[in-house]
Amino acid sequence: MSSSALNRRRLLQAAGVAALATAVPAAVTPLAPVAGAATLPPVRSDIGVSAQPFDLGQVRLTTGRWQENQNRT
């Protein structure tokens, strides 16, 4: 066997280095602001938003255990 053969020790070392290499940029990235991240408005206001705010008075519970719990308390 040659000295460059892959064994458990080298595999664990490589996995540790890979884990550290992926963790370090993730820890540093939030500190640096991303240029132009929140400066561009959407092209169309009706696209890209799948949820809209609504009044809680519009919510109705149908028959089931959640309505039973509401009526009980």
N, CA, C and O atoms as a GROMACS GRO file, in nm:
protein
  292
    1MET      N    1   0.084  -0.120   0.000
    1MET     CA    2   0.000   0.000   0.000
    1MET      C    3   0.087   0.124   0.000
    1MET      O    4   0.190   0.128   0.067
    2SER      N    5   0.047   0.222  -0.073
    2SER     CA    6   0.122   0.348  -0.074
    2SER      C    7   0.078   0.436   0.041
    2SER      O    8  -0.026   0.412   0.103
    3SER      N    9   0.156   0.539   0.070
    3SER     CA   10   0.124   0.628   0.182
    3SER      C   11   0.006   0.719   0.150
    3SER      O   12  -0.050   0.779   0.241
    4SER      N   13  -0.031   0.730   0.024
    4SER     CA   14  -0.143   0.816  -0.013
    4SER      C   15  -0.276   0.741  -0.017
    4SER      O   16  -0.377   0.796  -0.062
    5ALA      N   17  -0.276   0.618   0.031
    5ALA     CA   18  -0.401   0.540   0.032
    5ALA      C   19  -0.500   0.603   0.129
    5ALA      O   20  -0.462   0.660   0.232
    6LEU      N   21  -0.625   0.592   0.095
    6LEU     CA   22  -0.730   0.648   0.180
    6LEU      C   23  -0.761   0.550   0.292
    6LEU      O   24  -0.803   0.437   0.268
    7ASN      N   25  -0.740   0.594   0.414
    7ASN     CA   26  -0.775   0.512   0.529
    7ASN      C   27  -0.871   0.590   0.618
    7ASN      O   28  -0.906   0.704   0.587
    8ARG      N   29  -0.912   0.530   0.725
    8ARG     CA   30  -1.011   0.595   0.812
    8ARG      C   31  -0.960   0.727   0.868
    8ARG      O   32  -1.034   0.825   0.877
    9ARG      N   33  -0.835   0.730   0.906
    9ARG     CA   34  -0.779   0.852   0.965
    9ARG      C   35  -0.783   0.966   0.864
    9ARG      O   36  -0.824   1.077   0.897
   10ARG      N   37  -0.740   0.940   0.742
   10ARG     CA   38  -0.741   1.045   0.639
   10ARG      C   39  -0.884   1.084   0.601
   10ARG      O   40  -0.911   1.201   0.574
   11LEU      N   41  -0.974   0.989   0.600
   11LEU     CA   42  -1.113   1.018   0.569
   11LEU      C   43  -1.174   1.110   0.676
   11LEU      O   44  -1.243   1.206   0.643
   12LEU      N   45  -1.147   1.080   0.803
   12LEU     CA   46  -1.199   1.164   0.911
   12LEU      C   47  -1.134   1.302   0.909
   12LEU      O   48  -1.201   1.402   0.937
   13GLN      N   49  -1.007   1.309   0.878
   13GLN     CA   50  -0.941   1.440   0.867
   13GLN      C   51  -1.003   1.522   0.755
   13GLN      O   52  -1.030   1.641   0.771
   14ALA      N   53  -1.026   1.459   0.641
   14ALA     CA   54  -1.086   1.530   0.528
   14ALA      C   55  -1.228   1.573   0.560
   14ALA      O   56  -1.270   1.683   0.522
   15ALA      N   57  -1.304   1.489   0.630
   15ALA     CA   58  -1.440   1.526   0.668
   15ALA      C   59  -1.439   1.644   0.765
   15ALA      O   60  -1.524   1.732   0.756
   16GLY      N   61  -1.345   1.645   0.858
   16GLY     CA   62  -1.334   1.756   0.952
   16GLY      C   63  -1.297   1.886   0.883
   16GLY      O   64  -1.353   1.991   0.915
   17VAL      N   65  -1.205   1.879   0.790
   17VAL     CA   66  -1.166   1.999   0.715
   17VAL      C   67  -1.282   2.049   0.631
   17VAL      O   68  -1.306   2.170   0.622
   18ALA      N   69  -1.354   1.957   0.569
   18ALA     CA   70  -1.469   1.997   0.487
   18ALA      C   71  -1.578   2.061   0.573
   18ALA      O   72  -1.638   2.160   0.532
   19ALA      N   73  -1.604   2.004   0.690
   19ALA     CA   74  -1.705   2.061   0.779
   19ALA      C   75  -1.664   2.200   0.826
   19ALA      O   76  -1.746   2.291   0.832
   20LEU      N   77  -1.538   2.216   0.860
   20LEU     CA   78  -1.489   2.346   0.904
   20LEU      C   79  -1.493   2.448   0.790
   20LEU      O   80  -1.528   2.564   0.811
   21ALA      N   81  -1.458   2.404   0.671
   21ALA     CA   82  -1.458   2.496   0.556
   21ALA      C   83  -1.599   2.543   0.522
   21ALA      O   84  -1.616   2.655   0.475
   22THR      N   85  -1.699   2.459   0.543
   22THR     CA   86  -1.835   2.502   0.514
   22THR      C   87  -1.895   2.582   0.628
   22THR      O   88  -1.986   2.662   0.605
   23ALA      N   89  -1.847   2.564   0.750
   23ALA     CA   90  -1.902   2.636   0.864
   23ALA      C   91  -1.845   2.777   0.875
   23ALA      O   92  -1.917   2.868   0.917
   24VAL      N   93  -1.721   2.797   0.840
   24VAL     CA   94  -1.658   2.928   0.857
   24VAL      C   95  -1.722   3.034   0.767
   24VAL      O   96  -1.754   3.141   0.819
   25PRO      N   97  -1.744   3.012   0.638
   25PRO     CA   98  -1.810   3.116   0.558
   25PRO      C   99  -1.952   3.145   0.606
   25PRO      O  100  -1.998   3.259   0.595
   26ALA      N  101  -2.022   3.046   0.657
   26ALA     CA  102  -2.158   3.069   0.706
   26ALA      C  103  -2.157   3.157   0.830
   26ALA      O  104  -2.250   3.233   0.852
   27ALA      N  105  -2.054   3.147   0.911
   27ALA     CA  106  -2.044   3.228   1.031
   27ALA      C  107  -2.002   3.371   0.997
   27ALA      O  108  -2.039   3.464   1.069
   28VAL      N  109  -1.926   3.390   0.892
   28VAL     CA  110  -1.876   3.521   0.855
   28VAL      C  111  -1.974   3.595   0.765
   28VAL      O  112  -1.981   3.718   0.770
   29THR      N  113  -2.049   3.526   0.684
   29THR     CA  114  -2.138   3.588   0.585
   29THR      C  115  -2.239   3.684   0.645
   29THR      O  116  -2.257   3.791   0.589
   30PRO      N  117  -2.308   3.652   0.758
   30PRO     CA  118  -2.406   3.748   0.810
   30PRO      C  119  -2.344   3.881   0.854
   30PRO      O  120  -2.414   3.982   0.863
   31LEU      N  121  -2.214   3.882   0.881
   31LEU     CA  122  -2.150   4.005   0.924
   31LEU      C  123  -2.130   4.102   0.808
   31LEU      O  124  -2.130   4.224   0.828
   32ALA      N  125  -2.114   4.050   0.688
   32ALA     CA  126  -2.091   4.135   0.573
   32ALA      C  127  -2.223   4.161   0.501
   32ALA      O  128  -2.292   4.066   0.464
   33PRO      N  129  -2.259   4.288   0.480
   33PRO     CA  130  -2.384   4.316   0.408
   33PRO      C  131  -2.373   4.278   0.261
   33PRO      O  132  -2.266   4.291   0.200
   34VAL      N  133  -2.481   4.231   0.206
   34VAL     CA  134  -2.486   4.195   0.065
   34VAL      C  135  -2.528   4.318  -0.013
   34VAL      O  136  -2.634   4.376   0.013
   35ALA      N  137  -2.447   4.359  -0.108
   35ALA     CA  138  -2.474   4.480  -0.184
   35ALA      C  139  -2.598   4.461  -0.271
   35ALA      O  140  -2.606   4.366  -0.349
   36GLY      N  141  -2.693   4.550  -0.258
   36GLY     CA  142  -2.812   4.549  -0.341
   36GLY      C  143  -2.912   4.441  -0.306
   36GLY      O  144  -2.998   4.409  -0.388
   37ALA      N  145  -2.904   4.385  -0.188
   37ALA     CA  146  -2.993   4.274  -0.154
   37ALA      C  147  -3.138   4.320  -0.138
   37ALA      O  148  -3.228   4.253  -0.189
   38ALA      N  149  -3.162   4.430  -0.072
   38ALA     CA  150  -3.299   4.474  -0.046
   38ALA      C  151  -3.332   4.605  -0.116
   38ALA      O  152  -3.427   4.673  -0.077
   39THR      N  153  -3.257   4.642  -0.216
   39THR     CA  154  -3.279   4.771  -0.279
   39THR      C  155  -3.367   4.762  -0.404
   39THR      O  156  -3.420   4.864  -0.447
   40LEU      N  157  -3.383   4.644  -0.462
   40LEU     CA  158  -3.461   4.631  -0.584
   40LEU      C  159  -3.605   4.597  -0.552
   40LEU      O  160  -3.632   4.497  -0.486
   41PRO      N  161  -3.700   4.679  -0.599
   41PRO     CA  162  -3.841   4.645  -0.578
   41PRO      C  163  -3.882   4.535  -0.675
   41PRO      O  164  -3.817   4.517  -0.778
   42PRO      N  165  -3.988   4.461  -0.644
   42PRO     CA  166  -4.034   4.359  -0.739
   42PRO      C  167  -4.085   4.424  -0.867
   42PRO      O  168  -4.133   4.537  -0.865
   43VAL      N  169  -4.074   4.353  -0.976
   43VAL     CA  170  -4.116   4.407  -1.105
   43VAL      C  171  -4.267   4.425  -1.107
   43VAL      O  172  -4.317   4.529  -1.152
   44ARG      N  173  -4.340   4.326  -1.058
   44ARG     CA  174  -4.486   4.335  -1.048
   44ARG      C  175  -4.524   4.306  -0.904
   44ARG      O  176  -4.472   4.213  -0.843
   45SER      N  177  -4.615   4.385  -0.852
   45SER     CA  178  -4.653   4.368  -0.712
   45SER      C  179  -4.740   4.247  -0.689
   45SER      O  180  -4.748   4.198  -0.576
   46ASP      N  181  -4.807   4.196  -0.793
   46ASP     CA  182  -4.896   4.081  -0.775
   46ASP      C  183  -4.823   3.948  -0.789
   46ASP      O  184  -4.883   3.843  -0.764
   47ILE      N  185  -4.697   3.949  -0.827
   47ILE     CA  186  -4.619   3.827  -0.842
   47ILE      C  187  -4.516   3.820  -0.731
   47ILE      O  188  -4.453   3.921  -0.697
   48GLY      N  189  -4.499   3.703  -0.674
   48GLY     CA  190  -4.397   3.683  -0.574
   48GLY      C  191  -4.451   3.681  -0.433
   48GLY      O  192  -4.377   3.648  -0.340
   49VAL      N  193  -4.575   3.716  -0.414
   49VAL     CA  194  -4.634   3.714  -0.281
   49VAL      C  195  -4.748   3.613  -0.282
   49VAL      O  196  -4.848   3.633  -0.349
   50SER      N  197  -4.731   3.506  -0.207
   50SER     CA  198  -4.836   3.404  -0.204
   50SER      C  199  -4.923   3.415  -0.080
   50SER      O  200  -5.022   3.344  -0.068
   51ALA      N  201  -4.886   3.503   0.012
   51ALA     CA  202  -4.966   3.521   0.134
   51ALA      C  203  -4.995   3.669   0.152
   51ALA      O  204  -4.907   3.753   0.135
   52GLN      N  205  -5.117   3.699   0.186
   52GLN     CA  206  -5.159   3.836   0.209
   52GLN      C  207  -5.212   3.848   0.351
   52GLN      O  208  -5.270   3.752   0.402
   53PRO      N  209  -5.194   3.962   0.417
   53PRO     CA  210  -5.248   3.980   0.552
   53PRO      C  211  -5.400   3.981   0.549
   53PRO      O  212  -5.461   4.025   0.451
   54PHE      N  213  -5.462   3.934   0.656
   54PHE     CA  214  -5.607   3.931   0.665
   54PHE      C  215  -5.649   3.956   0.808
   54PHE      O  216  -5.570   3.937   0.901
   55ASP      N  217  -5.772   3.997   0.825
   55ASP     CA  218  -5.828   4.022   0.957
   55ASP      C  219  -5.863   3.889   1.022
   55ASP      O  220  -5.917   3.800   0.956
   56LEU      N  221  -5.834   3.874   1.150
   56LEU     CA  222  -5.864   3.748   1.218
   56LEU      C  223  -6.013   3.723   1.229
   56LEU      O  224  -6.054   3.609   1.252
   57GLY      N  225  -6.095   3.826   1.213
   57GLY     CA  226  -6.240   3.806   1.212
   57GLY      C  227  -6.288   3.728   1.090
   57GLY      O  228  -6.401   3.680   1.089
   58GLN      N  229  -6.205   3.716   0.989
   58GLN     CA  230  -6.240   3.639   0.870
   58GLN      C  231  -6.219   3.489   0.889
   58GLN      O  232  -6.259   3.410   0.803
   59VAL      N  233  -6.158   3.449   0.999
   59VAL     CA  234  -6.126   3.308   1.022
   59VAL      C  235  -6.244   3.240   1.089
   59VAL      O  236  -6.298   3.290   1.187
   60ARG      N  237  -6.284   3.126   1.035
   60ARG     CA  238  -6.391   3.045   1.092
   60ARG      C  239  -6.341   2.902   1.107
   60ARG      O  240  -6.278   2.848   1.016
   61LEU      N  241  -6.369   2.842   1.222
   61LEU     CA  242  -6.334   2.702   1.243
   61LEU      C  243  -6.448   2.614   1.197
   61LEU      O  244  -6.564   2.641   1.228
   62THR      N  245  -6.416   2.510   1.125
   62THR     CA  246  -6.519   2.414   1.085
   62THR      C  247  -6.534   2.310   1.194
   62THR      O  248  -6.456   2.306   1.289
   63THR      N  249  -6.634   2.226   1.180
   63THR     CA  250  -6.660   2.124   1.281
   63THR      C  251  -6.539   2.033   1.296
   63THR      O  252  -6.484   1.982   1.198
   64GLY      N  253  -6.498   2.014   1.419
   64GLY     CA  254  -6.382   1.930   1.447
   64GLY      C  255  -6.332   1.955   1.587
   64GLY      O  256  -6.395   2.027   1.665
   65ARG      N  257  -6.219   1.895   1.618
   65ARG     CA  258  -6.168   1.908   1.755
   65ARG      C  259  -6.122   2.048   1.789
   65ARG      O  260  -6.125   2.086   1.906
   66TRP      N  261  -6.080   2.127   1.690
   66TRP     CA  262  -6.038   2.264   1.719
   66TRP      C  263  -6.157   2.351   1.756
   66TRP      O  264  -6.148   2.435   1.846
   67GLN      N  265  -6.268   2.333   1.686
   67GLN     CA  266  -6.389   2.408   1.720
   67GLN      C  267  -6.444   2.362   1.855
   67GLN      O  268  -6.492   2.444   1.933
   68GLU      N  269  -6.438   2.233   1.882
   68GLU     CA  270  -6.484   2.183   2.012
   68GLU      C  271  -6.401   2.244   2.124
   68GLU      O  272  -6.455   2.280   2.229
   69ASN      N  273  -6.272   2.255   2.104
   69ASN     CA  274  -6.185   2.315   2.205
   69ASN      C  275  -6.217   2.463   2.222
   69ASN      O  276  -6.215   2.514   2.334
   70GLN      N  277  -6.246   2.533   2.113
   70GLN     CA  278  -6.280   2.674   2.122
   70GLN      C  279  -6.411   2.692   2.198
   70GLN      O  280  -6.422   2.782   2.282
   71ASN      N  281  -6.509   2.609   2.172
   71ASN     CA  282  -6.638   2.620   2.239
   71ASN      C  283  -6.630   2.580   2.385
   71ASN      O  284  -6.710   2.627   2.467
   72ARG      N  285  -6.534   2.495   2.419
   72ARG     CA  286  -6.520   2.448   2.557
   72ARG      C  287  -6.457   2.555   2.646
   72ARG      O  288  -6.488   2.563   2.765
   73THR      N  289  -6.369   2.636   2.591
   73THR     CA  290  -6.297   2.734   2.674
   73THR      C  291  -6.358   2.871   2.665
   73THR      O  292  -6.310   2.965   2.729
   0.00000   0.00000   0.00000
